[in-house]
Amino acid sequence: HDLAQCSRFPGTLTMKREAFPHVRLKEVFTCRKETGFDGLPILSVTISDGVISRDRLTREFRSSLSHKDHLLVRRGDVVYNMMRMWQGASGVASCDGVVSPAYVVCTPKAEIDSDFAHQLLRSPSMTFLFWVYSHGLTDDRRRLYFHDFGQVPVFLPPLVEQKAIAAVLSTWDRAIEQTTALIAAKERLKQGLMQQLLSGKRTHRGANSPWRQCHLGDVFTERREPGHDELPMLSVTLDAG
């Protein structure tokens, strides 16, 4: 949501955007370039989930880099993928760890709250600015180095306002995560039920007639009639049919 609408929120969210100071990101972040060390988990940055442990990724990674070849990340640091920042590939580290040197590690100064920064940097208006400030001839080659990241302007509310905004948006994030998990569980149950009902392993209550085997050509014909102008144009999709 546009921070200009903060007055709609209850509690401390009462300030208008015009009252926020205008700063550049270099004024509230420093670039951490410390090398990692053994014993720390390897972290990755994703577009959907922010900063997560690499062990949670479904795809396999093979790297010859040692921990000393990685960048150190401290809890609360903001990490972003310089090639995908304009797509929202950033997040806040929930623990100490190490990341690939292809990432950029930003340490928040006292003027900005980490949770607020997480919400701000992934907002649509900010990801558009990151696209503008990135360098590259095509989208798949655009890179946002820390120097250019630091030039991006933002409106920054006081810390108490930042924490209140982050709390509201984090509550919605948790609700979305719970709803998504519930939908996934329902889909798994449906898939199992489909496997039983559509294979004949489980019959509907009251069904007594035996199943018969046939070819799809026995129960379908192909329609090849030409259309006409009054009908809507349809498409076939994987998700919605």
Phi, psi and chi 1 to 4 in degrees:
 res  aa     phi    psi   chi1   chi2   chi3   chi4
   1 HIS       -  145.4  -63.7  -72.3      -      -
   2 ASP   -62.6  129.6 -170.3  -17.5      -      -
   3 LEU   -62.8  -15.6  -67.1 -178.7      -      -
   4 ALA   -64.5  -18.5      -      -      -      -
   5 GLN   -97.5   14.5  -56.9  -60.1  -41.9      -
   6 CYS   -58.4  -26.1  -79.0      -      -      -
   7 SER   -65.0  -14.6   58.8      -      -      -
   8 ARG   -76.3  -20.0  -60.9 -171.4  -45.5  172.0
   9 PHE   -82.4  149.0  -67.4  112.7      -      -
  10 PRO   -77.0  174.1   28.6  -34.9      -      -
  11 GLY    76.1 -130.1      -      -      -      -
  12 THR   -85.0   -6.7   61.5      -      -      -
  13 LEU   -80.5   80.6  -58.6  179.7      -      -
  14 THR  -124.3   -9.1   56.5      -      -      -
  15 MET   -84.2  145.8  -62.9 -177.2   66.8      -
  16 LYS   -84.8  156.4  -63.6  -73.2 -172.5  178.9
  17 ARG   -62.1  -31.4 -172.0  177.5   72.8  171.1
  18 GLU   -60.8  -21.7  -70.1   75.4    9.6      -
  19 ALA   -85.6   -9.7      -      -      -      -
  20 PHE   -80.3  141.2  -62.2  167.2      -      -
  21 PRO   -70.7  146.2   24.7  -33.1      -      -
  22 HIS   -93.3  120.5  179.5  -87.6      -      -
  23 VAL  -133.7  168.5  -59.2      -      -      -
  24 ARG  -106.3  153.6  -64.3 -170.7 -177.4  -85.1
  25 LEU   -60.8  -26.7  -69.6  178.5      -      -
  26 LYS   -65.6  -18.2   65.7  179.8 -179.8 -179.8
  27 GLU   -81.7  -15.8  -61.1  175.5   48.2      -
  28 VAL  -123.5    0.5  -69.0      -      -      -
  29 PHE  -134.1  146.9  -74.4  101.9      -      -
  30 THR  -118.3  157.5   59.0      -      -      -
  31 CYS   -94.8  120.0 -175.3      -      -      -
  32 ARG   -89.3  123.3 -173.9 -170.7  -63.8  -81.6
  33 LYS  -123.4   27.8  -67.1 -174.3  176.7 -178.8
  34 GLU   -75.2  147.6  -57.6  172.8   51.5      -
  35 THR   -83.5  153.3   56.6      -      -      -
  36 GLY   -80.8 -179.8      -      -      -      -
  37 PHE  -149.1  163.2   50.2   85.4      -      -
  38 ASP   -60.7  151.1  -66.7  -21.7      -      -
  39 GLY    98.8  -12.5      -      -      -      -
  40 LEU   -96.8  145.1  -67.4  176.4      -      -
  41 PRO   -69.9  150.6   26.6  -34.9      -      -
  42 ILE   -87.8  126.7  -61.2  177.6      -      -
  43 LEU  -107.2  156.4  -52.5  176.9      -      -
  44 SER  -132.1  159.5  -69.4      -      -      -
  45 VAL  -112.5  126.8 -179.3      -      -      -
  46 THR  -119.7  156.9   67.1      -      -      -
  47 ILE   -71.2  -38.0  -66.1  174.7      -      -
  48 SER   -84.2  -37.8   57.4      -      -      -
  49 ASP  -117.4    4.8  -60.5  -42.6      -      -
  50 GLY    72.1 -138.8      -      -      -      -
  51 VAL   -87.6  122.1  178.9      -      -      -
  52 ILE  -136.8  165.7   62.6  173.1      -      -
  53 SER   -68.2  140.2  171.9      -      -      -
  54 ARG   -62.0  -25.5 -178.0  175.4  -70.4 -176.5
  55 ASP   -62.6  -22.3  -65.0  -21.2      -      -
  56 ARG   -80.7  -12.9  -71.3  178.0   51.9 -171.2
  57 LEU   -75.1  142.0  -62.9  177.1      -      -
  58 THR   -77.4  -30.0   54.6      -      -      -
  59 ARG   -83.5  151.4   60.8 -175.0 -175.1  -82.5
  60 GLU   -88.2  137.5 -177.3  179.3   -9.5      -
  61 PHE  -112.0  136.8  -81.1   89.7      -      -
  62 ARG  -125.6  118.0  -65.6 -178.2 -179.9  178.6
  63 SER  -138.0  140.1  174.9      -      -      -
  64 SER   -92.9    1.3   59.0      -      -      -
  65 LEU   -75.0  137.8  -62.9  178.7      -      -
  66 SER   -86.6  172.5   67.9      -      -      -
  67 HIS   -59.6  -32.1  -85.0   60.5      -      -
  68 LYS   -71.2  -16.0  -66.8 -178.2  179.7  179.8
  69 ASP   -89.4   -4.8  -63.0  -40.5      -      -
  70 HIS   -96.9  167.3  -73.4   71.7      -      -
  71 LEU   -93.0  140.3  -67.4  175.1      -      -
  72 LEU   -76.7  138.3  177.4   66.1      -      -
  73 VAL  -124.9  131.3  177.5      -      -      -
  74 ARG  -104.0  151.6  -67.6  -62.0 -172.0 -175.1
  75 ARG   -53.6  131.6  179.9  179.0  179.7 -179.8
  76 GLY    95.3  -12.5      -      -      -      -
  77 ASP   -68.4  148.2  -77.5  -10.2      -      -
  78 VAL   -95.3  128.5  170.0      -      -      -
  79 VAL  -119.9  136.9 -171.8      -      -      -
  80 TYR  -138.9  153.6   71.9   83.4      -      -
  81 ASN   -87.2  113.4 -177.3  -25.1      -      -
  82 MET   -62.7  -22.4   69.0  172.4   65.8      -
  83 MET   -90.7  -13.3  -64.6 -176.8   64.3      -
  84 ARG  -128.7   14.1  -67.3  -71.7  178.9  -97.5
  85 MET   -60.6  -35.8 -174.3   57.4  157.7      -
  86 TRP   -70.0   -8.9   59.5  -85.8      -      -
  87 GLN  -103.3    2.1  -67.2  176.8  -56.4      -
  88 GLY    94.8   18.4      -      -      -      -
  89 ALA   -83.0   78.4      -      -      -      -
  90 SER  -153.2  167.1   68.6      -      -      -
  91 GLY  -179.1  175.0      -      -      -      -
  92 VAL  -106.3  132.2  174.3      -      -      -
  93 ALA   -73.0  129.5      -      -      -      -
  94 SER   -89.9   -4.3   59.4      -      -      -
  95 CYS  -155.0  166.5   64.4      -      -      -
  96 ASP   -68.2  150.3  -68.3   -6.3      -      -
  97 GLY  -175.9 -167.3      -      -      -      -
  98 VAL  -131.1  152.2  -65.3      -      -      -
  99 VAL  -134.3  162.6  -66.5      -      -      -
 100 SER   -57.8  145.0  163.1      -      -      -
 101 PRO   -65.9   -6.4   20.6  -31.9      -      -
 102 ALA   -75.6  -13.2      -      -      -      -
 103 TYR   -92.9  166.5  -65.9  141.6      -      -
 104 VAL  -117.1  130.0  178.0      -      -      -
 105 VAL  -105.5  123.3 -177.4      -      -      -
 106 CYS  -118.4  127.4  -54.3      -      -      -
 107 THR   -98.7  121.6  -59.2      -      -      -
 108 PRO   -68.6  139.8  -15.7   29.3      -      -
 109 LYS   -81.6  177.7  -64.2 -177.1 -179.6  179.8
 110 ALA   -64.6  -19.4      -      -      -      -
 111 GLU   -78.9  -11.3  -65.2   84.6   -3.5      -
 112 ILE  -131.4  136.5 -171.5  166.5      -      -
 113 ASP   -84.2  137.4  176.8   73.0      -      -
 114 SER   -60.8  -44.3  -70.2      -      -      -
 115 ASP   -66.4  -38.0  -67.2  -28.7      -      -
 116 PHE   -64.3  -42.5  173.6   79.7      -      -
 117 ALA   -60.0  -39.9      -      -      -      -
 118 HIS   -58.4  -46.8  171.8   74.6      -      -
 119 GLN   -68.7  -41.8  -60.3  -70.8  -11.9      -
 120 LEU   -64.2  -48.3  175.6   66.6      -      -
 121 LEU   -70.2  -19.7  -60.5 -177.1      -      -
 122 ARG   -99.6    4.3  -69.0  166.5   64.4   91.0
 123 SER   -73.8  153.0   65.6      -      -      -
 124 PRO   -57.4  -40.9  -26.1   34.8      -      -
 125 SER   -65.5  -35.5   58.2      -      -      -
 126 MET   -75.6  -40.3  -71.9  -59.0  -65.0      -
 127 THR   -64.3  -31.3   52.5      -      -      -
 128 PHE   -65.1  -44.0  172.2   73.5      -      -
 129 LEU   -62.3  -37.4  -76.2  176.4      -      -
 130 PHE   -64.6  -35.6  -66.1  143.1      -      -
 131 TRP   -63.9  -43.3  180.0   85.2      -      -
 132 VAL   -62.6  -41.9  171.7      -      -      -
 133 TYR   -85.1   -7.4  -81.3   76.3      -      -
 134 SER   -77.8  155.7  -63.6      -      -      -
 135 HIS  -112.7  135.9  -65.8  -80.0      -      -
 136 GLY   156.9  149.1      -      -      -      -
 137 LEU   -76.1  -31.3  -63.5  177.4      -      -
 138 THR  -130.4  162.5   58.8      -      -      -
 139 ASP   -59.4  -37.4  -77.7  -14.1      -      -
 140 ASP   -75.3   -2.5   60.8  -12.6      -      -
 141 ARG  -118.4    3.9  -67.2 -176.1  176.4  -85.6
 142 ARG   -72.0  135.6  -61.1 -173.8   76.4   85.1
 143 ARG  -131.2  139.2  -74.2  174.0  169.4   78.8
 144 LEU  -114.5   99.7 -177.9   69.1      -      -
 145 TYR   -78.6  162.0  -61.7   98.3      -      -
 146 PHE   -60.8  -36.0 -179.0   78.4      -      -
 147 HIS   -57.9  -43.8  171.1   77.1      -      -
 148 ASP   -76.0  -35.9  -58.2  -59.4      -      -
 149 PHE   -55.2  -42.1  169.2   85.9      -      -
 150 GLY   -67.3  -18.8      -      -      -      -
 151 GLN   -84.6  -11.2  -58.1  -56.4  -47.5      -
 152 VAL   -69.3  128.5  177.1      -      -      -
 153 PRO   -85.3  145.7   30.8  -33.5      -      -
 154 VAL  -141.8  157.5  -64.6      -      -      -
 155 PHE   -96.5  125.1  -72.2   98.1      -      -
 156 LEU  -117.3  114.6 -167.5   67.1      -      -
 157 PRO   -77.0  169.0   28.1  -33.5      -      -
 158 PRO   -61.7  160.9  -20.0   30.9      -      -
 159 LEU   -56.5  -41.9  -88.4  173.9      -      -
 160 VAL   -62.3  -36.3   63.0      -      -      -
 161 GLU   -71.0  -39.4 -154.6   77.6    6.4      -
 162 GLN   -58.9  -46.9  -66.4  178.4   34.9      -
 163 LYS   -64.2  -38.2  -67.1  178.7 -176.9  -64.4
 164 ALA   -67.2  -43.0      -      -      -      -
 165 ILE   -62.0  -46.1  -67.1  169.9      -      -
 166 ALA   -62.2  -37.4      -      -      -      -
 167 ALA   -64.6  -42.2      -      -      -      -
 168 VAL   -62.8  -48.6  169.3      -      -      -
 169 LEU   -70.4  -33.4  -62.4  179.8      -      -
 170 SER   -66.9  -34.7  -64.7      -      -      -
 171 THR   -61.5  -41.9  -61.8      -      -      -
 172 TRP   -67.3  -36.7  -80.4   98.1      -      -
 173 ASP   -60.3  -44.8  -76.2  -20.4      -      -
 174 ARG   -64.7  -38.9  -71.8 -168.1  -65.3  -87.5
 175 ALA   -64.0  -40.9      -      -      -      -
 176 ILE   -64.6  -42.5  -68.0  170.5      -      -
 177 GLU   -61.3  -43.2  -70.2  172.1    0.9      -
 178 GLN   -66.1  -40.9  -67.7  170.1   -1.1      -
 179 THR   -65.6  -41.0  -57.7      -      -      -
 180 THR   -62.6  -42.0  -58.7      -      -      -
 181 ALA   -64.1  -39.0      -      -      -      -
 182 LEU   -65.4  -42.8 -179.9   60.8      -      -
 183 ILE   -62.0  -43.1  -67.9  173.0      -      -
 184 ALA   -61.8  -40.2      -      -      -      -
 185 ALA   -65.0  -41.4      -      -      -      -
 186 LYS   -64.7  -37.7  -64.5  -69.1 -173.1 -178.7
 187 GLU   -66.2  -38.8  -72.4  178.2  -17.8      -
 188 ARG   -64.2  -41.2  -71.4 -167.3  -63.1  -90.2
 189 LEU   -62.8  -41.6  -72.1  173.8      -      -
 190 LYS   -64.2  -41.7 -178.8 -166.8  173.5 -174.8
 191 GLN   -59.9  -42.8  -69.7  -66.1  -32.5      -
 192 GLY   -64.7  -40.4      -      -      -      -
 193 LEU   -67.4  -40.2 -172.0   59.9      -      -
 194 MET   -60.0  -43.4  -72.6  175.0   62.1      -
 195 GLN   -59.3  -37.7 -179.2   64.5   25.1      -
 196 GLN   -78.9  -45.3  -65.1 -177.3   48.4      -
 197 LEU   -72.3  -38.9  -71.6  175.0      -      -
 198 LEU   -85.9   -6.8  -61.2  179.4      -      -
 199 SER  -103.6   -5.6   65.1      -      -      -
 200 GLY    85.3    0.7      -      -      -      -
 201 LYS   -69.4  -23.7  -65.4  179.3 -179.6  178.3
 202 ARG  -137.2  126.3  178.1  176.8  174.3  179.8
 203 THR  -101.7  154.5   58.5      -      -      -
 204 HIS   -69.1  146.9 -169.7  -90.6      -      -
 205 ARG   -57.0  126.5 -172.3  178.1  -55.0  168.3
 206 GLY    92.9   -5.6      -      -      -      -
 207 ALA   -83.2  124.3      -      -      -      -
 208 ASN  -117.2  -19.5  -63.1  -43.3      -      -
 209 SER   -71.3  137.9  -59.0      -      -      -
 210 PRO   -71.4  152.1   26.7  -34.5      -      -
 211 TRP   -77.5  151.6  -71.7   50.3      -      -
 212 ARG  -127.9  150.0   65.0 -174.1 -179.6   90.6
 213 GLN   -93.0  138.7 -174.6  175.4   17.9      -
 214 CYS  -152.0  172.6   64.5      -      -      -
 215 HIS   -95.5  152.1  -65.9   94.4      -      -
 216 LEU   -60.1  -28.1  -69.5  178.4      -      -
 217 GLY   -64.9  -20.4      -      -      -      -
 218 ASP   -75.3  -21.5  -61.5  -27.9      -      -
 219 VAL  -121.5   -0.4  -68.4      -      -      -
 220 PHE  -131.0  147.2  -76.1  102.7      -      -
 221 THR  -121.4  154.7   59.3      -      -      -
 222 GLU   -91.0  127.3 -176.6  178.4   11.7      -
 223 ARG   -93.3  123.7 -174.9 -171.9  -60.6  -80.4
 224 ARG  -127.6   32.8  -59.2 -175.9   65.1   86.0
 225 GLU   -78.5  142.7  -58.0  173.5   42.3      -
 226 PRO   -69.7  149.2   25.2  -33.1      -      -
 227 GLY   -84.6 -175.2      -      -      -      -
 228 HIS  -144.7  166.3   51.6   81.9      -      -
 229 ASP   -62.7  -27.7  -66.0  -21.2      -      -
 230 GLU   -74.5  -14.3  -69.5   77.7   11.3      -
 231 LEU   -88.5  146.5  -66.4  176.0      -      -
 232 PRO   -72.0  152.6   27.1  -35.2      -      -
 233 MET   -84.0  128.1 -176.0   75.2   71.3      -
 234 LEU  -111.5  156.8  -53.0  178.7      -      -
 235 SER  -134.1  161.5  -67.9      -      -      -
 236 VAL  -112.3  128.0 -179.2      -      -      -
 237 THR  -122.6  160.5   68.7      -      -      -
 238 LEU   -69.3  -38.7  -68.8  174.9      -      -
 239 ASP   -85.8  -42.4  -63.7  -31.9      -      -
 240 ALA  -110.9    3.7      -      -      -      -
 241 GLY    76.9      -      -      -      -      -
